[in-house]
Each structure stands twice: as C-alpha cells, then as structure tokens.
Amino acid sequence: MLADVPMIFILLGMTAYTLLAGADFGAGFWTLLAFGGQAGVTATREHARHAMGPVWEANHVWLIFVLVVFWTAYPVAFGSITSTLAAPLFIAAAGITLRGSAYALRSQLDRSGVRAAEYLFALSSILTPFALGTVVGGIAAGRVPVGNAAGNLVTSWLNPVSILIGVLAVVFSGYLAAVYLAADARRFAERAVESDFRNRALATGLVSGALALTGLLVMRHEMPSLRLTHGAALVMVFISAAAGLATLLLCWRYRFELARATAALAVTTVGAGWAVAQQPRLLPGMTVSQAAAGRSTLIALIIGVAAGAVVLVPSLILLFTLFLRGRLDTSPAPDSGPEHGAEAPPASASAHPPASAPAPAPAPAPPPASAPPPASVPISRSGSLEHADPRIGTLAKTRRGQLAGGLAGVCLVAGAGLLVFSDANWAHALGVVCFIACAVAVFALTATPAAHD
C-alpha cells in the first residue's frame, strides 16, 4: 500500500544510521575504554579518531532523513512521539551537538582542554545512542499514546524495555566499531591495535548476543502482543543469531573484511525483527495506514525521496568507496625498510663517496649556548605584552577559549530551559537569543588559534 512506502524509507534510514553513525558512537565509546590493550591508550584513541574522520559528519544525514520523512508522512504519530518522548530526544540532540563540538574543536584547545574534550566526546558517544534506544523502546513497549504529550514524560522512556534497548544500542555501537576498527587497523598494518580491537570485537559480540537474548525475553514478558517469536520475526531472530556467530568466528580467524558484513547483518536483522513483529501497529490504537498523511502528500514525498536519492546515494557510495580503499587516509604509510621488501642502500655508498664528488659545504656553526638574551624585546605600538612574552599570548588565548566555551555552555542550557519549561512568549524569544549567542560563542571558539604548551 502507498501508506507503507514511507515507513520502508524510515526503516532503511534507521538501519543506515545504526550501521554508520552507530559505529561512530562506538568509536567514541572505545576512546573512553582505551586502556588494557597492547597498543596503549594514545594509539587506540588516535586510531579511533582517524578512522571516523572522513565520514562522521555524513552519517547524520540519515537521522535528518528519518525525521523529515516521519513528520511529513505520519504527522500525528510524529507529534505524539516527539511530545511524549521530548526528554530523551533532547538528550540525544544535545549529545550529538556536544560530541561534534568536542571532536571539531579538539585541535583548538590546550592540553587541559584536550583532556576535557576527550571525556566530553566519549560520554556523549555513550549517552546519545542510549537516549535514542530508549525512544525506540518507548515506542516498542506501547508507552506512547496518540495525542500531544499524552504519555508520561518519565516512565515512557525510563522503563525496563526502554532501558534495556538503550543499553543494547550502546553495546551494539561498540560491537560494530570494534569490528570496523580492527579491519582499518589491518589496512594500516598496526598489529597491536588490530589485536586489541579483535579482542574487543569478540568480547562485545558475546555481550551483545546475551543482551539481545535477554531483550527478547523481556519484550515477550512486557509486551505479549508483540509477536517476536512467531513467523517472519522469528526468522529474523535466527538470522541475527547466525550472523552474530559467524562474526565471532571470522574475527577469531582475523577475517575482518567479511566480518564487517556479518556484523552489520546481525544488527540489521534485530531491528527488522522488531519492525515485522510490530506491524501494522505504529502506536497504541493507531496503525500505519491510519497515521499516514493524504495521498497527494505521500506521492509528493515519494517523488522527492526518489529524486534526492539520485544525488545522495551515489555521493555516499563514492565517499565510502574512497574511504574503504584508503584514498582518504592521512596517516603516513609504514616505513619501507628491509622488513617491507625494500632494499637498503649499500653501506659503502654512504661511507666512501667517490673522489670526484664535491666536498659538502660545512654546516654553519650553531650559536653558543651561553649567548646572552637580547637586552630588550620590542613591544607592539598598542602596548600589548603578547609580543613581549609568548607565554602571555598563549595564556590570553587559553583564557579567551575557556571564556567562549563557558559562555556557549551557559547559553545552551539557558536556551533549552526557556524553550522547554516555559510557555511565555518572552521566554521563548529569550531562549532563541540564547541559542544564537551559543552559536556565536562556538564560532568564536573555533576562530581562536590553538594554544600549545
């Protein structure tokens, strides 16, 4: 039916976002748990950041796609979900914003700021998939009735089903990231990092399987009407289990490229099983057909998605093809010494140059270590001391960055509070001003030159 086509688009977009952005969230998860391996904390974090660098912004296209299709095709259901589940959706939006800011501004901070940005990035990478998972859990558990904020604003997403699915979303993200990062480490010939992420993939694969089985039992107990153990949904469950076992075997045998596909299949079929079990119900008392917009709106939406796919899909395919083939890698290639198959130059060639070769010019003598410093340091016409002592300039830049970062955080919290918890028009206007001030402060922080010790 025509009303089901946008729902297929939504499920495809959710799958793409889970497999791609989920792996990015998992990379942030592993920057927090980077200890305990052979490669060391610094090497693990650098590998995770480098691997997600070329694609992390493109992955959020799928979240925007899902939201736009949902509110256009099923406006009443979209309004019911976003009003009842406003809290976890706001947490997810804030987590995505803070995570992206921490990742992008890391190079502009001093040493203490970099440490804070790393923790903010890692914690946001855990909080965001958890919040999004509770949204799915609230819908699956039937905690979102039809109507504007008709459900309980707390128990709709803080219940056993939602919490379990939120935790499962975090573990799935770490599972996908571990498999993907192990394959990337193989491409970069980083043996210690490869071994570490192989072990992490095996561990999180076992935990994911146990949590998925627990979730199946909890859903059956909490939602007996959700037929997860019957028909096509049961087939999806078996496919997911088989793909998960295959991923463990492939990772054990260091076959990471094929393990990428089986891990993606294992995660995809979990979501597909839930969608099959829930159809045709969308919300309690509302089916997909009942929630759909008018025929003309659905036709216009389908045409718009098809036209956009002509541009979007080939572009993303090109981006990921270049990325997986290493064309976008910025890290230096391994040294091409004798262990990599290159011949070392003969020792005599450098030890005994030919007699006819001109003698090398003598290197200029370095200045004596005891040379006294200049008697005076020029100061700019404006009288600024930043030119007199570089440490003063560095301290000033650091303080300006800290001030801009603090102002951005205060404005973000104030704007969100005014817009969410107040109904007055003046409060909404002030909240918008706070968000604009937050954006200006973030841009100022971006423009601040990096301060290094």
N, C-alpha and C positions, 0 to 999 in steps of 0.2 A: 504494500500500500504506500501511497505518497507520504503519509504521515510518518512512516518508519524510516524513510531515507535520511532525514536529518539526524535521527538517532544513530544510524550507522556511521554517519560522519563524525558524530560526537565520540562514539566508541573508538573509531580509528584514531581520532586526535588524542584521546586519553591514552591509548596504547603507545602512540609515538612519544607522548610527553613522559610516560612512565619509563620507557626504554632509554630515552635520550637524556632528558633532564633528570630522571631518577638516578642515572649513572653519575651525573654531575654532582647531585646531592651526596651520593655515596662517596665520591672523591673527597668532598669536604668532611664527611664522616671519618675517613681514614687519615686526614690530616690531624684530627684530634687524637686518634688511636694509632699514632705512627710509631710508637715505641714497641720494643720486644722483637725486632727483626734483625737480620744480618746487616742490612744496608744502613741503618741508623735513621734517626728522626729527620734530619735535614734532607737527606737524599730521598726519603719517602715522600716528604711534603713537596719537594721540588718536582718530583716525578708526577705527582697527582695534579699540581697546578699546571705544569707544562702540557700534560695530556688533554686537559679540558680547555686550554686556552683558545684554540681556533674556533670552537663550536659552542661555547657555553651560552652566548647571547642568542644564537639562532634557535636553541632548543625551546625557549619560551614562546616562540611563535605558535606552538601547538596549544599552549594554555589560552592564549588570546583567541585562537581559532575556536576552541571548545566553548568559551564564554560567549562569543559573538553568535555562533550557531544556536546555542541553547536559548539565549534570550530572544532571538528572532523567531525560532521555530516553536518554542514552548514557553511563551511569556508568563503565563500564570504559574506554572511549575517553577520557573526560574525565580520569580518573585517570592514564592513560598520558601524555596531553599535558601536564597540569599538573606532573607529577613530572619528566618529561624536560626540559621547557621552563620549569622553575621560574625560571631566571635572567632570561630576557627578560620573563617575566610579572611578576616582582618589579620589574624596572627600569621597566616600563610603569606599574605601580601606584604606585611612588614618584614617577614623573614626573607622573602625574595629581594626586597629593596635593600635591607641591611647587608645581605650576603653579597649582592652585586657591588654595593659601595665598598665593602671591605676588600673585595677582590680587586676592584679597579684602582682604589686609592692606596693600595699597599706600598707601591713604589714611591709615593709622595711623603711617606712618614719616616720618622727617625726610628731608632732601634726599639724604644719602648712602645711607640705607636704601632710598629710592625707586629710586635707580640700581641698587642690588644686586637689588632685587625685579624690576626690568625685565629684567635679564640672566637671572635665575633663571627668570622666566616664559618668555622666548624660548627658552632652552636646553632647558627641559622640554618645550616645544611641539615641538621637533625630536626629542628623544630618545624621547618616548612613541610617536609613530607609527612611528619606526624600529624600536623594540622589538616593537611589535605586528606590523609587517610581517615581521620575522624569524620570529615564531611561525607566521604563515601560510606563509612559505617553508619552514620545517622540516617542516610537515605535507605541503605540496605535493611536497617533494623526497623524501618517504618516509623521513625521518630519525627518526621517532618510532615505534618498535616497540611492540607490545602488552605491557604489564607495568609494574610500579611502578618508575619510573626505569630502565627497561631500555635506553634510548638514551644516547649520550654527552652529558654535560651541557654540553659546549663546542661540539663540531662539529655538534651537532643544530641549532644556530641561527647559528653562525658558519661558513657555507659559502657558495659563490658564489651559489646560488639565494636563500638567505635574505637575504644582504646586499643583493643586487640588488632584491629585493622590499621590503626595508626602506627603501632609498633611494627606490624608486618611490613608497612610501607617503608619504614626506616631500614629494616633488615634487608628487604629486597633491594633497596638502593645500594646498600653496602655490598651485597652479593653481586649485583651487576657491575658495580665499579671495580671490585676485586678481579673479576674475570677480564674485563676490558683492560685494566691497567697491567695485568700480567701479560696480556698479548702485546701491549705497547712496549713493555719492558723487554720482551723478546726482540722486537724490532730495533730497539736502541742498544741491544747487546749488554743490558745491565743485568747480569746474572743474579746478583744478590737481591736486587729489587724484584726481579721476576720470581725468585724463590719465595720471597716474603708474601707477595700478592697471591701466589699459588696457594700457600698455606691459608691465607685469609679467605680465599675463594672456597676452599674445602670446608673451613670452619663455618662460614656464614651460609654455605649451601646446606649443611646439616641443620643449622638453627632455623633456616627458612622453611625447610621441609617439616620440622617439628611444629613450628608456629602455624604453618598452613593446615596441618592436620588438626591442631588444636582449634583453629578458627572454624574449620568445618564442623567440629563437634559443638562448639559454642553456638554457631549460627543455627544448627539443627535444633538445639535446645531453646534458644531465644526466639527463633523465627521458624516454627514448624511448617508454616505455609510456604516458605522458600524452599523449593524442591532442588536442593543442591546434590542430592544423592539419587536422582532419578533421571532417566532419559539422556538428552544431549548434555546436560550439566555434568552428569556422572562421567560421560565420555571425556569431557574437558578435564575433569579431575584426574583421570587416569593418564591422559596425555601429559599433563603438567608433571605428574609424578615420574613418568618415564623420562621426560626431558630433563628433569632435575637429576635423576640418577645418571643419565648419560653425561651431563655436565660434570658431575663429580668424577666419573671415570676418565673423561677427556682431560680434566685438569690434573688428575693424578698421573696421566701419561704425557703431560706437557703439550697437549694438542689444543692450544688456546684459541686459535682462529676458528675452529669448528665449535669450540665451547662457547664462543660469543653467541652463535646462532641458537644452540640448545638452551642456553641460559635465558635468552630473550623469549624463546618459545615457552619455557617453563613459567615465566612471569606473565606472559600474554594470556595463556590459557586459564590462569587463575581469574583474571578479570573477565574473560569471555564466559567462563562458567557461571560467574555471578550474574552477568547480563542475561544469559539464557535462562537461568533459574527465576529471575525476577520478571521476565516478560509475561504478559503485556503490561503489568502494573508499573507505573512510574512513581506515584505517591499513593498513600492510603486513600482508596476511593477514587483514584484517577488513573486511567490507562494512558498509554502513549497517544492513541487516537483522540481521546478526549482533551488532552493537553495541547494538541497541535494547533497552530495558527491557521488562518484561512488558506484556501487553495492557492490563490494568487501569490500570497506571501511565500508559501513553500516553494512554488515554481520559481519565483524570482531568486530565492535563496539558493536553490539547487543550481540554477544557471550561474549565479555569482561564484559559488564554490568551484564549479567546473572551470569557469574562466580563470579564476585565480590559481587553480591547480596547474594550469598550463605554464604559468610563470614560476610558481613556488616550488613545485615538485622537482623539475629539472635543476633548479638552482641549488636546492638542498642535496640532491643526488651528486651534483658536481662538487659541492663543498665537502661532503663526507668521503667521496672518492679520493679527492686530493689529500684529505686528512689521513685516511687509512693507508694510502700509498706513501705517506711520508713527505709529500710535496710541501706541506705547510710546517714541517719541523724546523725549529730554530736552534735546537741544541747542536753543538758541534759533533761531527762524526767521530767515531772511535779512531784513536791513533793508528796509522797504517805502518806499524813497525813490523819486524820479522814475524811476530806471532800472528799477524793478519795476512801474511803471504807476500809482503813487500820485501825486497832485498835491501839490506843495509849497505851503505856506501863502504868501499874498501877502506880499511884503516890507513893504508899508505897514502891514499889520495889526499887526506886532510893533514897527515903528519909530515909529508915531504912534498911540498909544492914544487912544480918544475922550476928550473933555474931561470928560464926566460920570463917567468911571471913577474910583474912589477911588485915591488915590496909594498905591503899595505901601509897606508899612512898611519902615523902614530895617533892614538886616540888622545883627545885633549885631556889634560890633567884635571882631575876634579878639584874644586875649591877646597882649601884646607878646612878641616872640621872645626878648627878653633877660630875661624874667621868671625870677627865681632859682628853683631847685627847692625843694620843701619841706625844711624843716630836718630832719625826721625822717620815717621811714617806719614805720607800725605793723607790728608783728610779732605773729603769732598767739600765743595762750596756750600752745600746745605748744612755742613757741620755734623753729618751723620757719622757715628762711630763704627758703622758696619764696615767701612772701608779701612778703618784703622786696625781693627782686630777681627779676623774672620770668625772667631768663636762668638763674638757678639751678634754678627749677622745670622749665624746658624741658630743661636738661641732665640733671636727675634722671629725667624721663620718658623721655628718649632712652636713658639707661643701663639703665633697667628694661626697655624694649623690647628692647634688644640682649641683655640677660641672658636674657629669656624666649625669644627666638629661638634663641640658642645652646644653651640647655637643651633646647629642643624638638628641635633637630637631633641633639644627642648622644644623647638618649633614643631617637629614631627609629632611628639607626644601631645603637645597642647592642641595642635590642629585636629588630631584624631579624636581627642576627648571632646572638643567643642562640637565636632560634626556628629559624633555618635551618641553622646549622652545629653545633648541639649536640643530642644525643639524651637528655640527662639531664632528669628531671622538674623538678629545682630550677631548671635553666637556662630551661626553658620558662616556669615560673612567674615568674622574674625578668624574662624578656622581656615577658610580659604587663604586669607592673608598669611596665616602661619605656615601653610604648606608652600606658598610662594617664597616666603622667607627661608624655609628649609631648602628649597631648590637653589636659591641664590647662594646660601652658605655652602652647599655642596659644590657648586661651581667654583666658588672662591677657594675652597679646599683643594679642588682639582688643579687650579691655577697656581697654587703655592708651590714653589720649587722644592725639590726633595732636600731634606736636611740630613746629613750623614755625620757620624761621629768622626 
